[in-house]
Amino acid sequence: MKQEVVIKGMTCGGCVKTVEEALSQIEGVKAVSVSLSPPQAVIHADSAISTAQLQAVLSKAGNYGIVGTQETNEPKKSGGGCCG
């Protein structure tokens, strides 16, 4: 399962690393790729991760949140907590 999540609150490379590490700790997550531009995370997991679980993990990691998610089983074709 692949999920794309728009992340709010990231402002630097340190934020990207923090978010990536936090999302990687979720049970069932196999791989995470986080980018600053666009501010998003692509999560590969055994099954879909709930919005509430994503939000909880990001809030615990710092001043981060999610704007939305997109789930797919097919590959796509085409101010953060540390910077206060």
N, C-alpha and C positions, 0 to 999 in steps of 0.2 A: 504494500500500500504506500502510495506517495501522497504527501500533503504539502501544499505550499501555503505558508503563513506570512502575512504582512506584519512586520514587527514595528512597533512605535517606541521611541525613546533611545534608539541607538544613535550615537554621534561620532564614534571613532572606532579604530581597530580593536581597542581594548573591550569595547562594548560587544563587538562581533564575537570575540573569543569567549567572553563571559556567557553570552546567549547560547553559543554553540555548545559549550561545556554543560550548561544547565539542561538544555534539551537532550543532550546525549545520555543524561542520567535517567531519563524516563524509561521505565520497563517496556521492553519490546522494540525500542528504537535500535535500528541497525546502523544507520548513517544519518548525519546532519550536515548540511551545507548552508552557511549563513553569509549573507552579503550586506554591505552597507548601502550600495547603490545598484539596484533598488533595495530598500531595507526589508529583506525577506529571509525566510528560512525554508529550505526544502528538506522535508523529513521523510526518511524511508523507514517504515516500521512494519511489524507483523500485522497490525490492525490499526484502524483509525484511532487517533488520540483525541479525546474530547476537548472542546474549547475551554471548558472549565479547568481541566488538568493543565493545558498549555498555559493558561493565564496564571494559575497558581504557581507553576514552576518559574515563570518569567518574573512575576512579582517578588518572589523570594530571592531571585538572583539580583534584583535591582529595580530601577524605575523603568521597567519595560512592560509592554503589553502587546496585545494582538489587535489588528484591525479586522482581519477576516481570514478564512481558510478556504482552500480549494483541494478537494480530494480527487485522486485519479489513480487508476491502475496502469496507465500507459504513460510513457515518457513524453514530455512536452516537445513539440517539434520546433518549433521556432527557436535628545539630551539624556543621555543615558545615566545609569546608576554609578558609573565610574567617573563621570566628567562634571558632576554637579556644579 
